[in-house]
Amino acid sequence: MSLPIPLPSSRVVITGASSGIGEELAKQFAIRGYSLVLVARRIEKLEALAEKLKAQYQISVDLYPCDLGHREARTKFRHYLENIDVAILCNNAGFATFGCLQDLDADREREEVEVNAVAIHDLTLAVLPQMIKRKAGAILIVGSTSGHQPTPANATYAATKAFANSFAESLHSELIGTGVSCTLLAPGPTKTGFNEVAGITKIDGVGGGLVWVTAERVAKEAIQGMDRNCRIVIPGFVAQAQTLGGRYTPRIILLPILKQVFSRLSS
């Protein structure tokens, strides 16, 4: 099963499209001729990207400003999705926090759960019925290698990504035979603005190209995986090793190591 063919009437919806993996997904889908709906909190960051893509690839690009952590705003966006033809949904928006849970801002932690987990569930439910009815459609859920193991000093993020990972893989299996696909993208260290938002820029580039992959590569591999109806896409050797280690290393060994590593990141 391949991706739905690009049609002027249908859209690829990408959340968190103003930078990083989301921006690169927009570029790669534009190259393939898809019309887009780009979603982010601030529309100003999307305008230049939209103009560039429209001029270069002669596609339609709609912009939708939405704070996915805000339930009322997300409800309006969900209703919007229910009334347009969504061929592909890329649940990409997300952010991380680091530190001991009791020391972090509680409202920010709650927002993280809303954006990283609840919004993914909410938006998927909005588009899935129409995809099933058409017997065509694709969903990408951006999880993380962090979702494959508990992570002290990164507890909320790891938990939300565990939800995203499990939800995506479960849905992939459910959808077999429906004409609709769901692929989990579980990236590891990626060159984006993610670490700046998380407040851990001191790790940027540590280990070089052996460790860090580009957002462009991640986006390309994600779309290729969707086109092949892959259950999971993990770009890069280090990310794949992290996944294996996170899944199969005994917790009594893994947890003290991760606690030490992530506590240093947050200090």
Accessible surface in RSA format (square Angstrom, percent):
REM  Atomic radii and reference values for relative SASA: ProtOr
REM  Chains: A
REM  Algorithm: Lee & Richards
REM  Probe-radius: 1.40
REM  Slices: 20
REM RES _ NUM      All-atoms   Total-Side   Main-Chain    Non-polar    All polar
REM                ABS   REL    ABS   REL    ABS   REL    ABS   REL    ABS   REL
RES MET A   1   108.27  56.1  45.60  30.2  62.66 149.2  54.08  46.0  54.19  71.8
RES SER A   2    79.91  67.5  62.22  83.0  17.69  40.7  30.89  65.8  49.02  68.7
RES LEU A   3    13.82   7.7   3.37   2.4  10.45  26.3   4.07   2.9   9.75  26.2
RES PRO A   4    24.68  18.0  13.59  12.4  11.08  40.3  24.54  20.3   0.14   0.9
RES ILE A   5   123.40  70.2 117.92  87.8   5.48  13.2 119.64  86.2   3.76  10.2
RES PRO A   6    53.27  38.8  36.87  33.6  16.41  59.6  37.19  30.7  16.09 100.0
RES LEU A   7    85.20  47.5  81.03  58.0   4.17  10.5  83.27  58.5   1.93   5.2
RES PRO A   8   117.69  85.8 103.46  94.3  14.23  51.7 108.57  89.6   9.12  56.7
RES SER A   9    79.88  67.5  58.55  78.1  21.32  49.1  53.65 114.2  26.23  36.7
RES SER A  10     6.13   5.2   4.97   6.6   1.16   2.7   3.16   6.7   2.97   4.2
RES ARG A  11    43.03  18.1  41.55  21.2   1.48   3.5   7.11   9.7  35.92  21.8
RES VAL A  12     0.06   0.0   0.06   0.1   0.00   0.0   0.06   0.1   0.00   0.0
RES VAL A  13     0.00   0.0   0.00   0.0   0.00   0.0   0.00   0.0   0.00   0.0
RES ILE A  14     0.00   0.0   0.00   0.0   0.00   0.0   0.00   0.0   0.00   0.0
RES THR A  15     1.83   1.3   1.83   1.9   0.00   0.0   0.25   0.3   1.57   2.4
RES GLY A  16    21.16  26.1   0.00   N/A  21.16  26.1  16.03  44.0   5.13  11.5
RES ALA A  17     0.00   0.0   0.00   0.0   0.00   0.0   0.00   0.0   0.00   0.0
RES SER A  18    28.74  24.3  16.35  21.8  12.39  28.5   0.48   1.0  28.26  39.6
RES SER A  19    60.53  51.2  56.66  75.6   3.87   8.9  27.64  58.9  32.89  46.1
RES GLY A  20    18.16  22.4   0.00   N/A  18.16  22.4  10.38  28.5   7.78  17.4
RES ILE A  21    19.58  11.1  16.63  12.4   2.94   7.1  16.63  12.0   2.94   8.0
RES GLY A  22     0.29   0.4   0.00   N/A   0.29   0.4   0.00   0.0   0.29   0.7
RES GLU A  23    45.72  26.2  45.72  34.6   0.00   0.0   3.64   7.0  42.08  34.4
RES GLU A  24    30.01  17.2  30.01  22.7   0.00   0.0   1.43   2.8  28.58  23.3
RES LEU A  25     0.00   0.0   0.00   0.0   0.00   0.0   0.00   0.0   0.00   0.0
RES ALA A  26     0.00   0.0   0.00   0.0   0.00   0.0   0.00   0.0   0.00   0.0
RES LYS A  27    50.99  24.9  50.99  31.3   0.00   0.0  22.01  19.8  28.98  30.9
RES GLN A  28    22.24  12.4  21.54  15.7   0.70   1.7   1.44   3.1  20.80  15.8
RES PHE A  29     0.00   0.0   0.00   0.0   0.00   0.0   0.00   0.0   0.00   0.0
RES ALA A  30     0.05   0.0   0.00   0.0   0.05   0.1   0.00   0.0   0.05   0.1
RES ILE A  31    96.55  54.9  73.64  54.9  22.91  55.2  73.64  53.0  22.91  62.2
RES ARG A  32    99.12  41.6  75.97  38.7  23.15  55.1  33.01  45.1  66.10  40.1
RES GLY A  33    37.25  45.9   0.00   N/A  37.25  45.9  22.46  61.6  14.79  33.1
RES TYR A  34    10.84   5.1  10.62   6.0   0.22   0.6   4.62   3.5   6.22   7.7
RES SER A  35     9.48   8.0   7.88  10.5   1.60   3.7   0.00   0.0   9.48  13.3
RES LEU A  36     0.00   0.0   0.00   0.0   0.00   0.0   0.00   0.0   0.00   0.0
RES VAL A  37     0.27   0.2   0.27   0.2   0.00   0.0   0.27   0.2   0.00   0.0
RES LEU A  38     0.00   0.0   0.00   0.0   0.00   0.0   0.00   0.0   0.00   0.0
RES VAL A  39     0.34   0.2   0.34   0.3   0.00   0.0   0.34   0.3   0.00   0.0
RES ALA A  40    11.10  10.2   5.18   8.0   5.92  13.5  11.10  15.6   0.00   0.0
RES ARG A  41   131.46  55.2 109.80  56.0  21.66  51.6  30.66  41.9 100.80  61.1
RES ARG A  42   107.34  45.1 103.50  52.8   3.84   9.1  49.23  67.3  58.11  35.2
RES ILE A  43    52.18  29.7  51.19  38.1   0.99   2.4  51.19  36.9   0.99   2.7
RES GLU A  44   110.66  63.5  97.74  73.9  12.92  30.8  59.85 115.8  50.81  41.5
RES LYS A  45   115.39  56.3  95.63  58.7  19.76  47.0  61.19  55.1  54.21  57.7
RES LEU A  46     0.00   0.0   0.00   0.0   0.00   0.0   0.00   0.0   0.00   0.0
RES GLU A  47    86.40  49.6  85.29  64.5   1.12   2.7  26.74  51.7  59.67  48.7
RES ALA A  48    78.67  72.3  63.99  98.8  14.68  33.4  72.62 102.3   6.05  16.0
RES LEU A  49    14.52   8.1   9.16   6.6   5.36  13.5  13.23   9.3   1.29   3.5
RES ALA A  50     2.13   2.0   2.13   3.3   0.00   0.0   2.13   3.0   0.00   0.0
RES GLU A  51   103.40  59.4 100.57  76.1   2.82   6.7  46.19  89.4  57.20  46.7
RES LYS A  52   115.64  56.4 106.26  65.2   9.38  22.3  71.65  64.5  43.99  46.9
RES LEU A  53     1.76   1.0   1.76   1.3   0.00   0.0   1.76   1.2   0.00   0.0
RES LYS A  54    74.32  36.3  67.79  41.6   6.52  15.5  30.98  27.9  43.34  46.2
RES ALA A  55    76.57  70.4  51.92  80.1  24.65  56.1  63.35  89.2  13.22  35.0
RES GLN A  56   102.31  57.2  77.62  56.7  24.69  58.8  32.46  69.1  69.86  53.0
RES TYR A  57    63.79  29.8  46.63  26.5  17.17  44.7  33.25  25.0  30.55  37.7
RES GLN A  58   144.72  80.9 111.28  81.3  33.44  79.6  67.74 144.2  76.98  58.4
RES ILE A  59    19.69  11.2   5.37   4.0  14.32  34.5  12.76   9.2   6.93  18.8
RES SER A  60    44.17  37.3  35.07  46.8   9.10  21.0  30.31  64.6  13.86  19.4
RES VAL A  61    11.43   7.5   0.00   0.0  11.43  27.5   0.00   0.0  11.43  31.0
RES ASP A  62    55.94  39.2  52.53  52.3   3.41   8.1  16.26  38.3  39.68  39.6
RES LEU A  63    46.68  26.0  20.96  15.0  25.72  64.7  21.08  14.8  25.60  68.9
RES TYR A  64    47.97  22.4  47.87  27.2   0.10   0.3  32.00  24.0  15.96  19.7
RES PRO A  65    66.57  48.5  53.54  48.8  13.04  47.4  53.83  44.4  12.75  79.2
RES CYS A  66     7.08   5.4   0.53   0.6   6.56  15.4   5.01  12.7   2.07   2.2
RES ASP A  67    52.63  36.9  48.86  48.6   3.77   8.9  17.61  41.4  35.02  34.9
RES LEU A  68    10.78   6.0   8.56   6.1   2.22   5.6   8.56   6.0   2.22   6.0
RES GLY A  69    15.01  18.5   0.00   N/A  15.01  18.5   1.65   4.5  13.35  29.9
RES HIS A  70    92.22  50.4  87.32  60.7   4.90  12.5  61.20  63.1  31.02  36.1
RES ARG A  71   145.80  61.2 140.72  71.7   5.08  12.1  55.48  75.8  90.33  54.7
RES GLU A  72   128.29  73.7 123.15  93.2   5.14  12.2  44.20  85.5  84.09  68.7
RES ALA A  73    29.92  27.5  23.99  37.0   5.94  13.5  28.21  39.7   1.72   4.5
RES ARG A  74     7.42   3.1   7.42   3.8   0.00   0.0   0.10   0.1   7.32   4.4
RES THR A  75    45.93  32.7  45.93  46.6   0.00   0.0  29.27  39.3  16.66  25.2
RES LYS A  76   144.13  70.3 137.97  84.7   6.17  14.7  82.06  73.9  62.08  66.1
RES PHE A  77     0.00   0.0   0.00   0.0   0.00   0.0   0.00   0.0   0.00   0.0
RES ARG A  78    58.56  24.6  58.56  29.9   0.00   0.0   7.63  10.4  50.93  30.9
RES HIS A  79    87.42  47.8  86.94  60.4   0.47   1.2  66.19  68.2  21.23  24.7
RES TYR A  80    64.40  30.1  55.31  31.5   9.08  23.6  53.31  40.1  11.09  13.7
RES LEU A  81     0.00   0.0   0.00   0.0   0.00   0.0   0.00   0.0   0.00   0.0
RES GLU A  82    84.50  48.5  57.79  43.7  26.71  63.6  21.19  41.0  63.31  51.7
RES ASN A  83   122.85  84.7  89.18  86.2  33.66  81.1  32.42  78.0  90.42  87.4
RES ILE A  84    44.74  25.5  31.25  23.3  13.49  32.5  41.17  29.6   3.57   9.7
RES ASP A  85    45.81  32.1  37.77  37.6   8.04  19.0  20.98  49.4  24.83  24.8
RES VAL A  86     0.00   0.0   0.00   0.0   0.00   0.0   0.00   0.0   0.00   0.0
RES ALA A  87     4.93   4.5   4.76   7.3   0.17   0.4   4.93   6.9   0.00   0.0
RES ILE A  88     0.00   0.0   0.00   0.0   0.00   0.0   0.00   0.0   0.00   0.0
RES LEU A  89     0.00   0.0   0.00   0.0   0.00   0.0   0.00   0.0   0.00   0.0
RES CYS A  90     0.00   0.0   0.00   0.0   0.00   0.0   0.00   0.0   0.00   0.0
RES ASN A  91     3.22   2.2   1.60   1.5   1.63   3.9   1.08   2.6   2.15   2.1
RES ASN A  92    18.72  12.9  11.04  10.7   7.68  18.5   0.09   0.2  18.64  18.0
RES ALA A  93    16.75  15.4  11.72  18.1   5.03  11.4  14.10  19.9   2.64   7.0
RES GLY A  94    31.78  39.2   0.00   N/A  31.78  39.2   4.18  11.5  27.60  61.8
RES PHE A  95    18.71   9.4  18.49  11.5   0.22   0.6  18.71  11.3   0.00   0.0
RES ALA A  96     1.62   1.5   0.07   0.1   1.56   3.5   0.07   0.1   1.56   4.1
RES THR A  97    17.53  12.5  14.75  15.0   2.78   6.6  15.61  21.0   1.92   2.9
RES PHE A  98    25.40  12.7  10.52   6.5  14.88  38.7  10.53   6.4  14.88  42.6
RES GLY A  99    11.10  13.7   0.00   N/A  11.10  13.7   8.99  24.7   2.11   4.7
RES CYS A 100    63.32  47.9  56.16  62.6   7.16  16.8   6.02  15.2  57.30  61.8
RES LEU A 101   101.65  56.6  90.15  64.5  11.50  28.9  90.44  63.5  11.21  30.2
RES GLN A 102   150.71  84.3 110.68  80.9  40.03  95.3  64.76 137.8  85.95  65.2
RES ASP A 103   111.55  78.1  75.49  75.1  36.06  85.3  30.34  71.4  81.21  81.0
RES LEU A 104    47.05  26.2  31.64  22.6  15.41  38.7  33.84  23.8  13.21  35.6
RES ASP A 105    93.72  65.7  76.36  76.0  17.36  41.1  37.59  88.5  56.14  56.0
RES ALA A 106    54.59  50.2  45.18  69.7   9.41  21.4  49.25  69.4   5.34  14.1
RES ASP A 107   101.70  71.2  95.17  94.7   6.54  15.5  30.04  70.7  71.66  71.5
RES ARG A 108    71.98  30.2  69.25  35.3   2.73   6.5  31.98  43.7  40.00  24.2
RES GLU A 109    13.94   8.0  13.58  10.3   0.35   0.8  12.84  24.8   1.09   0.9
RES ARG A 110   150.85  63.3 145.84  74.3   5.01  11.9  67.43  92.2  83.42  50.6
RES GLU A 111    43.15  24.8  39.45  29.8   3.70   8.8  18.33  35.4  24.83  20.3
RES GLU A 112     0.00   0.0   0.00   0.0   0.00   0.0   0.00   0.0   0.00   0.0
RES VAL A 113    61.92  40.7  61.92  56.1   0.00   0.0  61.92  53.8   0.00   0.0
RES GLU A 114    23.03  13.2  23.03  17.4   0.00   0.0  10.06  19.5  12.97  10.6
RES VAL A 115    13.36   8.8  12.66  11.5   0.70   1.7  12.66  11.0   0.70   1.9
RES ASN A 116     0.00   0.0   0.00   0.0   0.00   0.0   0.00   0.0   0.00   0.0
RES ALA A 117     9.71   8.9   9.67  14.9   0.04   0.1   9.71  13.7   0.00   0.0
RES VAL A 118    46.72  30.7  43.76  39.6   2.96   7.1  46.66  40.5   0.06   0.2
RES ALA A 119     1.92   1.8   1.92   3.0   0.00   0.0   1.92   2.7   0.00   0.0
RES ILE A 120     3.95   2.2   3.67   2.7   0.28   0.7   3.84   2.8   0.11   0.3
RES HIS A 121    71.70  39.2  71.70  49.8   0.00   0.0  32.50  33.5  39.20  45.6
RES ASP A 122    22.22  15.6  20.58  20.5   1.64   3.9   6.32  14.9  15.89  15.9
RES LEU A 123     1.09   0.6   1.09   0.8   0.00   0.0   1.09   0.8   0.00   0.0
RES THR A 124     1.06   0.8   1.06   1.1   0.00   0.0   1.06   1.4   0.00   0.0
RES LEU A 125    97.08  54.1  88.62  63.4   8.46  21.3  88.91  62.4   8.17  22.0
RES ALA A 126     6.73   6.2   0.00   0.0   6.73  15.3   1.86   2.6   4.87  12.9
RES VAL A 127     0.00   0.0   0.00   0.0   0.00   0.0   0.00   0.0   0.00   0.0
RES LEU A 128    29.34  16.3  29.34  21.0   0.00   0.0  29.34  20.6   0.00   0.0
RES PRO A 129    86.14  62.8  74.22  67.7  11.92  43.3  81.62  67.4   4.53  28.1
RES GLN A 130    35.79  20.0  30.15  22.0   5.64  13.4  30.26  64.4   5.53   4.2
RES MET A 131     0.00   0.0   0.00   0.0   0.00   0.0   0.00   0.0   0.00   0.0
RES ILE A 132    67.75  38.6  63.39  47.2   4.36  10.5  63.39  45.6   4.36  11.8
RES LYS A 133   180.29  88.0 151.54  93.0  28.75  68.5 103.02  92.7  77.27  82.3
RES ARG A 134    92.47  38.8  64.17  32.7  28.31  67.4  61.00  83.4  31.47  19.1
RES LYS A 135   154.98  75.6 142.12  87.2  12.86  30.6  84.71  76.2  70.27  74.9
RES ALA A 136    36.90  33.9  35.75  55.2   1.15   2.6  36.90  52.0   0.00   0.0
RES GLY A 137     3.77   4.7   0.00   N/A   3.77   4.7   0.09   0.2   3.69   8.3
RES ALA A 138     0.70   0.6   0.70   1.1   0.00   0.0   0.70   1.0   0.00   0.0
RES ILE A 139     0.36   0.2   0.00   0.0   0.36   0.9   0.00   0.0   0.36   1.0
RES LEU A 140     0.00   0.0   0.00   0.0   0.00   0.0   0.00   0.0   0.00   0.0
RES ILE A 141     0.00   0.0   0.00   0.0   0.00   0.0   0.00   0.0   0.00   0.0
RES VAL A 142     8.94   5.9   8.20   7.4   0.74   1.8   8.20   7.1   0.74   2.0
RES GLY A 143     1.83   2.3   0.00   N/A   1.83   2.3   0.00   0.0   1.83   4.1
RES SER A 144     7.49   6.3   7.49  10.0   0.00   0.0   1.32   2.8   6.17   8.6
RES THR A 145     7.00   5.0   7.00   7.1   0.00   0.0   0.27   0.4   6.73  10.2
RES SER A 146    17.88  15.1  17.56  23.4   0.32   0.7   0.32   0.7  17.56  24.6
RES GLY A 147    10.08  12.4   0.00   N/A  10.08  12.4   0.04   0.1  10.04  22.5
RES HIS A 148    16.86   9.2   7.52   5.2   9.35  23.9  13.31  13.7   3.55   4.1
RES GLN A 149    24.03  13.4  17.85  13.0   6.18  14.7   5.37  11.4  18.67  14.2
RES PRO A 150    58.94  43.0  50.26  45.8   8.69  31.6  57.94  47.8   1.00   6.2
RES THR A 151     4.37   3.1   0.47   0.5   3.90   9.3   0.67   0.9   3.69   5.6
RES PRO A 152    36.03  26.3  26.83  24.5   9.19  33.4  35.34  29.2   0.69   4.3
RES ALA A 153    11.47  10.5   2.35   3.6   9.11  20.7   2.95   4.1   8.52  22.6
RES ASN A 154     2.03   1.4   0.55   0.5   1.48   3.6   1.48   3.6   0.55   0.5
RES ALA A 155    49.59  45.6  40.13  61.9   9.46  21.5  43.04  60.6   6.54  17.3
RES THR A 156    17.00  12.1  10.26  10.4   6.74  16.1   8.11  10.9   8.89  13.4
RES TYR A 157    16.97   7.9  16.94   9.6   0.03   0.1   5.64   4.2  11.33  14.0
RES ALA A 158     4.08   3.8   2.89   4.5   1.19   2.7   3.14   4.4   0.94   2.5
RES ALA A 159    64.18  59.0  49.33  76.1  14.85  33.8  56.89  80.1   7.29  19.3
RES THR A 160     5.54   3.9   3.51   3.6   2.03   4.8   5.52   7.4   0.02   0.0
RES LYS A 161     6.58   3.2   6.58   4.0   0.00   0.0   2.22   2.0   4.36   4.6
RES ALA A 162    41.43  38.1  37.31  57.6   4.12   9.4  38.03  53.6   3.40   9.0
RES PHE A 163    78.93  39.5  70.85  43.9   8.08  21.0  77.90  47.2   1.03   3.0
RES ALA A 164     0.00   0.0   0.00   0.0   0.00   0.0   0.00   0.0   0.00   0.0
RES ASN A 165     4.83   3.3   4.83   4.7   0.00   0.0   4.83  11.6   0.00   0.0
RES SER A 166    67.71  57.2  60.40  80.6   7.31  16.8  34.41  73.3  33.31  46.7
RES PHE A 167    39.73  19.9  33.53  20.8   6.20  16.1  39.04  23.7   0.70   2.0
RES ALA A 168     0.00   0.0   0.00   0.0   0.00   0.0   0.00   0.0   0.00   0.0
RES GLU A 169    36.59  21.0  32.69  24.7   3.90   9.3  15.03  29.1  21.56  17.6
RES SER A 170    58.62  49.5  48.21  64.3  10.41  24.0  32.51  69.2  26.11  36.6
RES LEU A 171    10.08   5.6   9.16   6.6   0.92   2.3   9.74   6.8   0.34   0.9
RES HIS A 172    23.07  12.6  20.46  14.2   2.61   6.7   4.95   5.1  18.12  21.1
RES SER A 173    70.08  59.2  60.96  81.4   9.12  21.0  25.45  54.2  44.63  62.5
RES GLU A 174   130.19  74.7 100.50  76.0  29.69  70.7  43.38  83.9  86.80  70.9
RES LEU A 175     8.32   4.6   7.58   5.4   0.74   1.8   7.70   5.4   0.61   1.6
RES ILE A 176   122.81  69.9  98.26  73.2  24.55  59.2 103.94  74.8  18.87  51.2
RES GLY A 177    82.53 101.8   0.00   N/A  82.53 101.8  39.56 108.6  42.97  96.2
RES THR A 178    39.28  27.9  29.44  29.8   9.84  23.4  38.05  51.1   1.23   1.9
RES GLY A 179    27.12  33.4   0.00   N/A  27.12  33.4  17.65  48.4   9.47  21.2
RES VAL A 180     1.44   0.9   0.00   0.0   1.44   3.5   0.00   0.0   1.44   3.9
RES SER A 181     6.06   5.1   4.32   5.8   1.74   4.0   2.24   4.8   3.82   5.4
RES CYS A 182     0.07   0.1   0.00   0.0   0.07   0.2   0.00   0.0   0.07   0.1
RES THR A 183     0.54   0.4   0.40   0.4   0.13   0.3   0.04   0.1   0.49   0.7
RES LEU A 184     0.00   0.0   0.00   0.0   0.00   0.0   0.00   0.0   0.00   0.0
RES LEU A 185     0.00   0.0   0.00   0.0   0.00   0.0   0.00   0.0   0.00   0.0
RES ALA A 186     0.00   0.0   0.00   0.0   0.00   0.0   0.00   0.0   0.00   0.0
RES PRO A 187    12.88   9.4  10.37   9.5   2.51   9.1  10.48   8.7   2.39  14.9
RES GLY A 188    16.14  19.9   0.00   N/A  16.14  19.9   5.78  15.8  10.36  23.2
RES PRO A 189    30.46  22.2  20.18  18.4  10.28  37.4  29.37  24.3   1.09   6.8
RES THR A 190    15.01  10.7   7.12   7.2   7.89  18.8   7.04   9.5   7.97  12.1
RES LYS A 191   112.01  54.6  93.49  57.4  18.52  44.1  59.30  53.4  52.72  56.2
RES THR A 192    38.25  27.2   9.58   9.7  28.67  68.3  18.54  24.9  19.71  29.8
RES GLY A 193    37.03  45.7   0.00   N/A  37.03  45.7  29.28  80.4   7.75  17.4
RES PHE A 194    67.89  34.0  59.29  36.7   8.60  22.4  65.51  39.7   2.38   6.8
RES ASN A 195    10.29   7.1   9.98   9.6   0.31   0.7   0.15   0.4  10.14   9.8
RES GLU A 196   129.16  74.2 115.06  87.0  14.10  33.6  33.34  64.5  95.82  78.2
RES VAL A 197    90.98  59.9  63.32  57.3  27.66  66.6  70.68  61.4  20.30  55.0
RES ALA A 198    13.75  12.6   0.05   0.1  13.70  31.2   1.87   2.6  11.88  31.5
RES GLY A 199    60.05  74.1   0.00   N/A  60.05  74.1  32.17  88.3  27.88  62.4
RES ILE A 200     4.95   2.8   4.14   3.1   0.81   2.0   4.95   3.6   0.00   0.0
RES THR A 201    71.25  50.7  61.90  62.7   9.36  22.3  29.74  39.9  41.52  62.8
RES LYS A 202   122.74  59.9  90.82  55.7  31.92  76.0  83.51  75.2  39.23  41.8
RES ILE A 203    41.45  23.6  41.18  30.7   0.27   0.7  41.38  29.8   0.07   0.2
RES ASP A 204    71.63  50.2  50.75  50.5  20.88  49.4  27.71  65.2  43.92  43.8
RES GLY A 205    43.42  53.5   0.00   N/A  43.42  53.5  27.45  75.3  15.97  35.8
RES VAL A 206    98.86  65.1  88.48  80.1  10.38  25.0  94.99  82.5   3.87  10.5
RES GLY A 207    48.46  59.8   0.00   N/A  48.46  59.8  28.20  77.4  20.26  45.4
RES GLY A 208    34.38  42.4   0.00   N/A  34.38  42.4  32.13  88.2   2.25   5.0
RES GLY A 209    63.73  78.6   0.00   N/A  63.73  78.6  29.92  82.1  33.81  75.7
RES LEU A 210   141.08  78.6 120.11  85.9  20.97  52.7 126.82  89.1  14.25  38.4
RES VAL A 211    37.86  24.9  34.29  31.0   3.57   8.6  34.36  29.9   3.50   9.5
RES TRP A 212    17.41   7.0  12.76   6.2   4.66  10.9  12.24   6.5   5.18   8.4
RES VAL A 213    13.68   9.0   9.81   8.9   3.87   9.3  13.68  11.9   0.00   0.0
RES THR A 214    60.56  43.1  59.75  60.6   0.81   1.9  53.40  71.7   7.16  10.8
RES ALA A 215     9.70   8.9   7.83  12.1   1.88   4.3   7.83  11.0   1.88   5.0
RES GLU A 216    78.21  44.9  76.79  58.1   1.42   3.4  13.52  26.1  64.70  52.8
RES ARG A 217   104.10  43.7 100.57  51.3   3.53   8.4  38.32  52.4  65.78  39.9
RES VAL A 218     0.00   0.0   0.00   0.0   0.00   0.0   0.00   0.0   0.00   0.0
RES ALA A 219     0.00   0.0   0.00   0.0   0.00   0.0   0.00   0.0   0.00   0.0
RES LYS A 220    85.75  41.8  82.84  50.8   2.91   6.9  40.13  36.1  45.62  48.6
RES GLU A 221    49.70  28.5  47.56  36.0   2.15   5.1  20.13  38.9  29.57  24.1
RES ALA A 222     0.00   0.0   0.00   0.0   0.00   0.0   0.00   0.0   0.00   0.0
RES ILE A 223     2.10   1.2   2.10   1.6   0.00   0.0   2.10   1.5   0.00   0.0
RES GLN A 224    82.84  46.3  80.91  59.1   1.93   4.6  18.71  39.8  64.12  48.6
RES GLY A 225     0.00   0.0   0.00   N/A   0.00   0.0   0.00   0.0   0.00   0.0
RES MET A 226     2.06   1.1   0.56   0.4   1.50   3.6   0.56   0.5   1.50   2.0
RES ASP A 227    46.95  32.9  39.90  39.7   7.05  16.7   4.16   9.8  42.79  42.7
RES ARG A 228   158.73  66.6 131.84  67.2  26.89  64.0  70.16  95.9  88.57  53.7
RES ASN A 229    41.01  28.3  32.18  31.1   8.83  21.3   4.22  10.2  36.79  35.6
RES CYS A 230    32.04  24.2  25.09  28.0   6.95  16.3   9.97  25.3  22.08  23.8
RES ARG A 231   106.11  44.6 100.37  51.2   5.74  13.7  29.44  40.2  76.67  46.5
RES ILE A 232    34.83  19.8  19.49  14.5  15.34  37.0  19.49  14.0  15.34  41.6
RES VAL A 233    14.16   9.3  10.77   9.7   3.39   8.2  14.16  12.3   0.00   0.0
RES ILE A 234    30.78  17.5  20.47  15.2  10.31  24.8  20.63  14.9  10.14  27.5
RES PRO A 235     0.92   0.7   0.04   0.0   0.87   3.2   0.04   0.0   0.87   5.4
RES GLY A 236     5.62   6.9   0.00   N/A   5.62   6.9   4.69  12.9   0.93   2.1
RES PHE A 237   150.68  75.4 140.30  86.9  10.38  27.0 141.49  85.8   9.20  26.3
RES VAL A 238    30.61  20.1  29.53  26.7   1.08   2.6  30.06  26.1   0.55   1.5
RES ALA A 239     3.18   2.9   1.90   2.9   1.27   2.9   1.90   2.7   1.27   3.4
RES GLN A 240    83.88  46.9  82.64  60.4   1.24   3.0  21.61  46.0  62.27  47.2
RES ALA A 241    45.99  42.3  34.70  53.6  11.29  25.7  38.55  54.3   7.44  19.7
RES GLN A 242    73.71  41.2  63.19  46.2  10.52  25.0  29.28  62.3  44.43  33.7
RES THR A 243     3.78   2.7   3.78   3.8   0.00   0.0   3.78   5.1   0.00   0.0
RES LEU A 244   110.34  61.4 108.81  77.8   1.53   3.8 109.06  76.6   1.27   3.4
RES GLY A 245    26.54  32.7   0.00   N/A  26.54  32.7  25.90  71.1   0.64   1.4
RES GLY A 246     2.05   2.5   0.00   N/A   2.05   2.5   0.37   1.0   1.69   3.8
RES ARG A 247    89.36  37.5  64.22  32.7  25.13  59.8  23.22  31.7  66.13  40.1
RES TYR A 248   159.62  74.5 133.65  76.0  25.97  67.6  99.21  74.6  60.41  74.5
RES THR A 249    39.64  28.2  32.65  33.1   6.99  16.7  19.25  25.9  20.38  30.8
RES PRO A 250    76.79  56.0  65.29  59.5  11.50  41.8  76.79  63.4   0.00   0.0
RES ARG A 251    94.27  39.6  89.31  45.5   4.96  11.8  49.19  67.2  45.08  27.3
RES ILE A 252   150.38  85.6 130.70  97.4  19.68  47.4 139.04 100.1  11.34  30.8
RES ILE A 253    93.48  53.2  87.81  65.4   5.67  13.7  91.97  66.2   1.51   4.1
RES LEU A 254    19.18  10.7  19.18  13.7   0.00   0.0  19.18  13.5   0.00   0.0
RES LEU A 255    59.98  33.4  59.51  42.6   0.47   1.2  59.84  42.0   0.14   0.4
RES PRO A 256    78.20  57.0  66.71  60.8  11.49  41.8  71.96  59.4   6.24  38.8
RES ILE A 257    95.18  54.2  92.84  69.2   2.34   5.6  95.04  68.4   0.14   0.4
RES LEU A 258    25.37  14.1  25.37  18.1   0.00   0.0  25.37  17.8   0.00   0.0
RES LYS A 259   123.96  60.5 123.96  76.1   0.00   0.0  66.60  59.9  57.36  61.1
RES GLN A 260   102.97  57.6  95.85  70.0   7.12  16.9  31.22  66.4  71.75  54.4
RES VAL A 261    72.55  47.7  69.58  63.0   2.98   7.2  71.63  62.2   0.92   2.5
RES PHE A 262    33.22  16.6  33.22  20.6   0.00   0.0  33.22  20.1   0.00   0.0
RES SER A 263    40.99  34.6  36.32  48.5   4.67  10.8  30.91  65.8  10.08  14.1
RES ARG A 264   156.28  65.6 153.06  78.0   3.22   7.7  55.82  76.3 100.46  60.9
RES LEU A 265    26.15  14.6  23.60  16.9   2.55   6.4  23.76  16.7   2.39   6.4
RES SER A 266    43.95  37.1   8.55  11.4  35.40  81.5   5.58  11.9  38.38  53.8
RES SER A 267   109.43  92.5  54.98  73.4  54.44 125.4  76.75 163.4  32.68  45.8
END  Absolute sums over single chains surface
CHAIN  1 A    12196.8       9842.2       2354.5       7225.0       4971.8
END  Absolute sums over all chains
TOTAL         12196.8       9842.2       2354.5       7225.0       4971.8
